[in-house]
Amino acid sequence: MYHFGHGVPQDYATALRWYRLAAAQGDADAAAAVKRLQQILNK
């Protein structure tokens, strides 16, 4: 939701937090999203 701003203001930092939590539980899609968002935030 935060990644794309669906129903909430778009907020990459908050999205990254949620993706990291999901990735820590073994979600491969979330792990990939963490990498993508880190690239966006580090520009």
mmCIF file of the N, C-alpha and C atoms, coordinates in Angstrom:
data_MODEL
# 
_entry.id   MODEL 
# 
loop_
_atom_site.group_PDB 
_atom_site.id 
_atom_site.type_symbol 
_atom_site.label_atom_id 
_atom_site.label_alt_id 
_atom_site.label_comp_id 
_atom_site.label_asym_id 
_atom_site.label_entity_id 
_atom_site.label_seq_id 
_atom_site.pdbx_PDB_ins_code 
_atom_site.Cartn_x 
_atom_site.Cartn_y 
_atom_site.Cartn_z 
_atom_site.occupancy 
_atom_site.B_iso_or_equiv 
_atom_site.pdbx_formal_charge 
_atom_site.auth_seq_id 
_atom_site.auth_comp_id 
_atom_site.auth_asym_id 
_atom_site.auth_atom_id 
_atom_site.pdbx_PDB_model_num 
ATOM 1   N N  . MET A 1 1  ? 0.819  -1.184  0.000  1.00 0.00 ? 1  MET A N  1 
ATOM 2   C CA . MET A 1 1  ? 0.000  0.000   0.000  1.00 0.00 ? 1  MET A CA 1 
ATOM 3   C C  . MET A 1 1  ? 0.871  1.259   0.000  1.00 0.00 ? 1  MET A C  1 
ATOM 4   N N  . TYR A 1 2  ? 1.857  1.297   0.887  1.00 0.00 ? 2  TYR A N  1 
ATOM 5   C CA . TYR A 1 2  ? 2.707  2.490   0.975  1.00 0.00 ? 2  TYR A CA 1 
ATOM 6   C C  . TYR A 1 2  ? 3.622  2.628   -0.238 1.00 0.00 ? 2  TYR A C  1 
ATOM 7   N N  . HIS A 1 3  ? 4.010  1.511   -0.802 1.00 0.00 ? 3  HIS A N  1 
ATOM 8   C CA . HIS A 1 3  ? 4.899  1.546   -1.968 1.00 0.00 ? 3  HIS A CA 1 
ATOM 9   C C  . HIS A 1 3  ? 4.241  2.303   -3.122 1.00 0.00 ? 3  HIS A C  1 
ATOM 10  N N  . PHE A 1 4  ? 2.982  1.998   -3.362 1.00 0.00 ? 4  PHE A N  1 
ATOM 11  C CA . PHE A 1 4  ? 2.282  2.587   -4.507 1.00 0.00 ? 4  PHE A CA 1 
ATOM 12  C C  . PHE A 1 4  ? 1.296  3.688   -4.128 1.00 0.00 ? 4  PHE A C  1 
ATOM 13  N N  . GLY A 1 5  ? 1.071  3.898   -2.830 1.00 0.00 ? 5  GLY A N  1 
ATOM 14  C CA . GLY A 1 5  ? 0.145  4.936   -2.403 1.00 0.00 ? 5  GLY A CA 1 
ATOM 15  C C  . GLY A 1 5  ? -1.309 4.537   -2.561 1.00 0.00 ? 5  GLY A C  1 
ATOM 16  N N  . HIS A 1 6  ? -1.616 3.265   -2.369 1.00 0.00 ? 6  HIS A N  1 
ATOM 17  C CA . HIS A 1 6  ? -2.996 2.784   -2.471 1.00 0.00 ? 6  HIS A CA 1 
ATOM 18  C C  . HIS A 1 6  ? -3.705 2.972   -1.141 1.00 0.00 ? 6  HIS A C  1 
ATOM 19  N N  . GLY A 1 7  ? -4.571 3.968   -1.057 1.00 0.00 ? 7  GLY A N  1 
ATOM 20  C CA . GLY A 1 7  ? -5.352 4.222   0.142  1.00 0.00 ? 7  GLY A CA 1 
ATOM 21  C C  . GLY A 1 7  ? -4.605 4.975   1.229  1.00 0.00 ? 7  GLY A C  1 
ATOM 22  N N  . VAL A 1 8  ? -3.322 5.190   1.030  1.00 0.00 ? 8  VAL A N  1 
ATOM 23  C CA . VAL A 1 8  ? -2.480 5.924   1.980  1.00 0.00 ? 8  VAL A CA 1 
ATOM 24  C C  . VAL A 1 8  ? -1.509 6.773   1.171  1.00 0.00 ? 8  VAL A C  1 
ATOM 25  N N  . PRO A 1 9  ? -0.927 7.796   1.786  1.00 0.00 ? 9  PRO A N  1 
ATOM 26  C CA . PRO A 1 9  ? 0.085  8.562   1.051  1.00 0.00 ? 9  PRO A CA 1 
ATOM 27  C C  . PRO A 1 9  ? 1.280  7.666   0.703  1.00 0.00 ? 9  PRO A C  1 
ATOM 28  N N  . GLN A 1 10 ? 1.832  7.839   -0.473 1.00 0.00 ? 10 GLN A N  1 
ATOM 29  C CA . GLN A 1 10 ? 2.999  7.055   -0.883 1.00 0.00 ? 10 GLN A CA 1 
ATOM 30  C C  . GLN A 1 10 ? 4.167  7.390   0.030  1.00 0.00 ? 10 GLN A C  1 
ATOM 31  N N  . ASP A 1 11 ? 4.779  6.360   0.589  1.00 0.00 ? 11 ASP A N  1 
ATOM 32  C CA . ASP A 1 11 ? 5.871  6.551   1.545  1.00 0.00 ? 11 ASP A CA 1 
ATOM 33  C C  . ASP A 1 11 ? 6.821  5.368   1.419  1.00 0.00 ? 11 ASP A C  1 
ATOM 34  N N  . TYR A 1 12 ? 7.916  5.566   0.692  1.00 0.00 ? 12 TYR A N  1 
ATOM 35  C CA . TYR A 1 12 ? 8.859  4.480   0.438  1.00 0.00 ? 12 TYR A CA 1 
ATOM 36  C C  . TYR A 1 12 ? 9.519  3.970   1.717  1.00 0.00 ? 12 TYR A C  1 
ATOM 37  N N  . ALA A 1 13 ? 9.815  4.850   2.656  1.00 0.00 ? 13 ALA A N  1 
ATOM 38  C CA . ALA A 1 13 ? 10.469 4.424   3.894  1.00 0.00 ? 13 ALA A CA 1 
ATOM 39  C C  . ALA A 1 13 ? 9.567  3.478   4.689  1.00 0.00 ? 13 ALA A C  1 
ATOM 40  N N  . THR A 1 14 ? 8.298  3.783   4.772  1.00 0.00 ? 14 THR A N  1 
ATOM 41  C CA . THR A 1 14 ? 7.355  2.921   5.481  1.00 0.00 ? 14 THR A CA 1 
ATOM 42  C C  . THR A 1 14 ? 7.163  1.614   4.717  1.00 0.00 ? 14 THR A C  1 
ATOM 43  N N  . ALA A 1 15 ? 7.085  1.694   3.411  1.00 0.00 ? 15 ALA A N  1 
ATOM 44  C CA . ALA A 1 15 ? 6.962  0.479   2.600  1.00 0.00 ? 15 ALA A CA 1 
ATOM 45  C C  . ALA A 1 15 ? 8.170  -0.427  2.819  1.00 0.00 ? 15 ALA A C  1 
ATOM 46  N N  . LEU A 1 16 ? 9.352  0.171   2.861  1.00 0.00 ? 16 LEU A N  1 
ATOM 47  C CA . LEU A 1 16 ? 10.574 -0.599  3.074  1.00 0.00 ? 16 LEU A CA 1 
ATOM 48  C C  . LEU A 1 16 ? 10.527 -1.308  4.417  1.00 0.00 ? 16 LEU A C  1 
ATOM 49  N N  . ARG A 1 17 ? 10.024 -0.624  5.428  1.00 0.00 ? 17 ARG A N  1 
ATOM 50  C CA . ARG A 1 17 ? 9.901  -1.250  6.758  1.00 0.00 ? 17 ARG A CA 1 
ATOM 51  C C  . ARG A 1 17 ? 9.024  -2.499  6.706  1.00 0.00 ? 17 ARG A C  1 
ATOM 52  N N  . TRP A 1 18 ? 7.869  -2.396  6.048  1.00 0.00 ? 18 TRP A N  1 
ATOM 53  C CA . TRP A 1 18 ? 6.957  -3.536  5.955  1.00 0.00 ? 18 TRP A CA 1 
ATOM 54  C C  . TRP A 1 18 ? 7.531  -4.649  5.085  1.00 0.00 ? 18 TRP A C  1 
ATOM 55  N N  . TYR A 1 19 ? 8.175  -4.278  3.999  1.00 0.00 ? 19 TYR A N  1 
ATOM 56  C CA . TYR A 1 19 ? 8.804  -5.300  3.150  1.00 0.00 ? 19 TYR A CA 1 
ATOM 57  C C  . TYR A 1 19 ? 9.901  -6.049  3.903  1.00 0.00 ? 19 TYR A C  1 
ATOM 58  N N  . ARG A 1 20 ? 10.667 -5.332  4.713  1.00 0.00 ? 20 ARG A N  1 
ATOM 59  C CA . ARG A 1 20 ? 11.730 -5.990  5.498  1.00 0.00 ? 20 ARG A CA 1 
ATOM 60  C C  . ARG A 1 20 ? 11.138 -6.982  6.486  1.00 0.00 ? 20 ARG A C  1 
ATOM 61  N N  . LEU A 1 21 ? 10.027 -6.622  7.118  1.00 0.00 ? 21 LEU A N  1 
ATOM 62  C CA . LEU A 1 21 ? 9.370  -7.543  8.048  1.00 0.00 ? 21 LEU A CA 1 
ATOM 63  C C  . LEU A 1 21 ? 8.909  -8.812  7.328  1.00 0.00 ? 21 LEU A C  1 
ATOM 64  N N  . ALA A 1 22 ? 8.330  -8.648  6.163  1.00 0.00 ? 22 ALA A N  1 
ATOM 65  C CA . ALA A 1 22 ? 7.870  -9.809  5.388  1.00 0.00 ? 22 ALA A CA 1 
ATOM 66  C C  . ALA A 1 22 ? 9.045  -10.636 4.888  1.00 0.00 ? 22 ALA A C  1 
ATOM 67  N N  . ALA A 1 23 ? 10.103 -9.976  4.456  1.00 0.00 ? 23 ALA A N  1 
ATOM 68  C CA . ALA A 1 23 ? 11.291 -10.680 3.969  1.00 0.00 ? 23 ALA A CA 1 
ATOM 69  C C  . ALA A 1 23 ? 11.921 -11.502 5.090  1.00 0.00 ? 23 ALA A C  1 
ATOM 70  N N  . ALA A 1 24 ? 11.908 -10.977 6.306  1.00 0.00 ? 24 ALA A N  1 
ATOM 71  C CA . ALA A 1 24 ? 12.471 -11.686 7.448  1.00 0.00 ? 24 ALA A CA 1 
ATOM 72  C C  . ALA A 1 24 ? 11.696 -12.967 7.755  1.00 0.00 ? 24 ALA A C  1 
ATOM 73  N N  . GLN A 1 25 ? 10.458 -13.025 7.286  1.00 0.00 ? 25 GLN A N  1 
ATOM 74  C CA . GLN A 1 25 ? 9.636  -14.214 7.478  1.00 0.00 ? 25 GLN A CA 1 
ATOM 75  C C  . GLN A 1 25 ? 9.715  -15.144 6.276  1.00 0.00 ? 25 GLN A C  1 
ATOM 76  N N  . GLY A 1 26 ? 10.618 -14.844 5.337  1.00 0.00 ? 26 GLY A N  1 
ATOM 77  C CA . GLY A 1 26 ? 10.850 -15.735 4.213  1.00 0.00 ? 26 GLY A CA 1 
ATOM 78  C C  . GLY A 1 26 ? 10.117 -15.405 2.931  1.00 0.00 ? 26 GLY A C  1 
ATOM 79  N N  . ASP A 1 27 ? 9.505  -14.251 2.839  1.00 0.00 ? 27 ASP A N  1 
ATOM 80  C CA . ASP A 1 27 ? 8.771  -13.863 1.627  1.00 0.00 ? 27 ASP A CA 1 
ATOM 81  C C  . ASP A 1 27 ? 9.758  -13.386 0.555  1.00 0.00 ? 27 ASP A C  1 
ATOM 82  N N  . ALA A 1 28 ? 9.918  -14.172 -0.490 1.00 0.00 ? 28 ALA A N  1 
ATOM 83  C CA . ALA A 1 28 ? 10.888 -13.868 -1.546 1.00 0.00 ? 28 ALA A CA 1 
ATOM 84  C C  . ALA A 1 28 ? 10.502 -12.605 -2.324 1.00 0.00 ? 28 ALA A C  1 
ATOM 85  N N  . ASP A 1 29 ? 9.211  -12.398 -2.558 1.00 0.00 ? 29 ASP A N  1 
ATOM 86  C CA . ASP A 1 29 ? 8.772  -11.190 -3.269 1.00 0.00 ? 29 ASP A CA 1 
ATOM 87  C C  . ASP A 1 29 ? 9.095  -9.940  -2.454 1.00 0.00 ? 29 ASP A C  1 
ATOM 88  N N  . ALA A 1 30 ? 8.927  -10.030 -1.155 1.00 0.00 ? 30 ALA A N  1 
ATOM 89  C CA . ALA A 1 30 ? 9.242  -8.897  -0.288 1.00 0.00 ? 30 ALA A CA 1 
ATOM 90  C C  . ALA A 1 30 ? 10.739 -8.619  -0.292 1.00 0.00 ? 30 ALA A C  1 
ATOM 91  N N  . ALA A 1 31 ? 11.543 -9.671  -0.316 1.00 0.00 ? 31 ALA A N  1 
ATOM 92  C CA . ALA A 1 31 ? 12.997 -9.493  -0.359 1.00 0.00 ? 31 ALA A CA 1 
ATOM 93  C C  . ALA A 1 31 ? 13.410 -8.764  -1.632 1.00 0.00 ? 31 ALA A C  1 
ATOM 94  N N  . ALA A 1 32 ? 12.776 -9.105  -2.740 1.00 0.00 ? 32 ALA A N  1 
ATOM 95  C CA . ALA A 1 32 ? 13.068 -8.429  -4.007 1.00 0.00 ? 32 ALA A CA 1 
ATOM 96  C C  . ALA A 1 32 ? 12.622 -6.967  -3.938 1.00 0.00 ? 32 ALA A C  1 
ATOM 97  N N  . ALA A 1 33 ? 11.489 -6.722  -3.303 1.00 0.00 ? 33 ALA A N  1 
ATOM 98  C CA . ALA A 1 33 ? 10.994 -5.355  -3.169 1.00 0.00 ? 33 ALA A CA 1 
ATOM 99  C C  . ALA A 1 33 ? 11.931 -4.525  -2.296 1.00 0.00 ? 33 ALA A C  1 
ATOM 100 N N  . VAL A 1 34 ? 12.525 -5.141  -1.277 1.00 0.00 ? 34 VAL A N  1 
ATOM 101 C CA . VAL A 1 34 ? 13.490 -4.442  -0.424 1.00 0.00 ? 34 VAL A CA 1 
ATOM 102 C C  . VAL A 1 34 ? 14.647 -3.949  -1.280 1.00 0.00 ? 34 VAL A C  1 
ATOM 103 N N  . LYS A 1 35 ? 15.156 -4.796  -2.142 1.00 0.00 ? 35 LYS A N  1 
ATOM 104 C CA . LYS A 1 35 ? 16.275 -4.409  -3.012 1.00 0.00 ? 35 LYS A CA 1 
ATOM 105 C C  . LYS A 1 35 ? 15.888 -3.257  -3.933 1.00 0.00 ? 35 LYS A C  1 
ATOM 106 N N  . ARG A 1 36 ? 14.696 -3.336  -4.523 1.00 0.00 ? 36 ARG A N  1 
ATOM 107 C CA . ARG A 1 36 ? 14.250 -2.271  -5.436 1.00 0.00 ? 36 ARG A CA 1 
ATOM 108 C C  . ARG A 1 36 ? 14.094 -0.941  -4.693 1.00 0.00 ? 36 ARG A C  1 
ATOM 109 N N  . LEU A 1 37 ? 13.469 -0.984  -3.529 1.00 0.00 ? 37 LEU A N  1 
ATOM 110 C CA . LEU A 1 37 ? 13.247 0.262   -2.788 1.00 0.00 ? 37 LEU A CA 1 
ATOM 111 C C  . LEU A 1 37 ? 14.550 0.845   -2.248 1.00 0.00 ? 37 LEU A C  1 
ATOM 112 N N  . GLN A 1 38 ? 15.479 -0.002  -1.861 1.00 0.00 ? 38 GLN A N  1 
ATOM 113 C CA . GLN A 1 38 ? 16.766 0.519   -1.407 1.00 0.00 ? 38 GLN A CA 1 
ATOM 114 C C  . GLN A 1 38 ? 17.467 1.261   -2.532 1.00 0.00 ? 38 GLN A C  1 
ATOM 115 N N  . GLN A 1 39 ? 17.338 0.767   -3.762 1.00 0.00 ? 39 GLN A N  1 
ATOM 116 C CA . GLN A 1 39 ? 17.939 1.458   -4.907 1.00 0.00 ? 39 GLN A CA 1 
ATOM 117 C C  . GLN A 1 39 ? 17.255 2.808   -5.117 1.00 0.00 ? 39 GLN A C  1 
ATOM 118 N N  . ILE A 1 40 ? 15.956 2.855   -4.980 1.00 0.00 ? 40 ILE A N  1 
ATOM 119 C CA . ILE A 1 40 ? 15.216 4.105   -5.159 1.00 0.00 ? 40 ILE A CA 1 
ATOM 120 C C  . ILE A 1 40 ? 15.620 5.108   -4.085 1.00 0.00 ? 40 ILE A C  1 
ATOM 121 N N  . LEU A 1 41 ? 15.702 4.655   -2.834 1.00 0.00 ? 41 LEU A N  1 
ATOM 122 C CA . LEU A 1 41 ? 15.990 5.559   -1.722 1.00 0.00 ? 41 LEU A CA 1 
ATOM 123 C C  . LEU A 1 41 ? 17.441 6.009   -1.687 1.00 0.00 ? 41 LEU A C  1 
ATOM 124 N N  . ASN A 1 42 ? 18.345 5.257   -2.313 1.00 0.00 ? 42 ASN A N  1 
ATOM 125 C CA . ASN A 1 42 ? 19.763 5.600   -2.286 1.00 0.00 ? 42 ASN A CA 1 
ATOM 126 C C  . ASN A 1 42 ? 20.193 6.454   -3.475 1.00 0.00 ? 42 ASN A C  1 
ATOM 127 N N  . LYS A 1 43 ? 19.264 6.901   -4.286 1.00 0.00 ? 43 LYS A N  1 
ATOM 128 C CA . LYS A 1 43 ? 19.608 7.738   -5.442 1.00 0.00 ? 43 LYS A CA 1 
ATOM 129 C C  . LYS A 1 43 ? 19.859 9.152   -5.015 1.00 0.00 ? 43 LYS A C  1 
# 
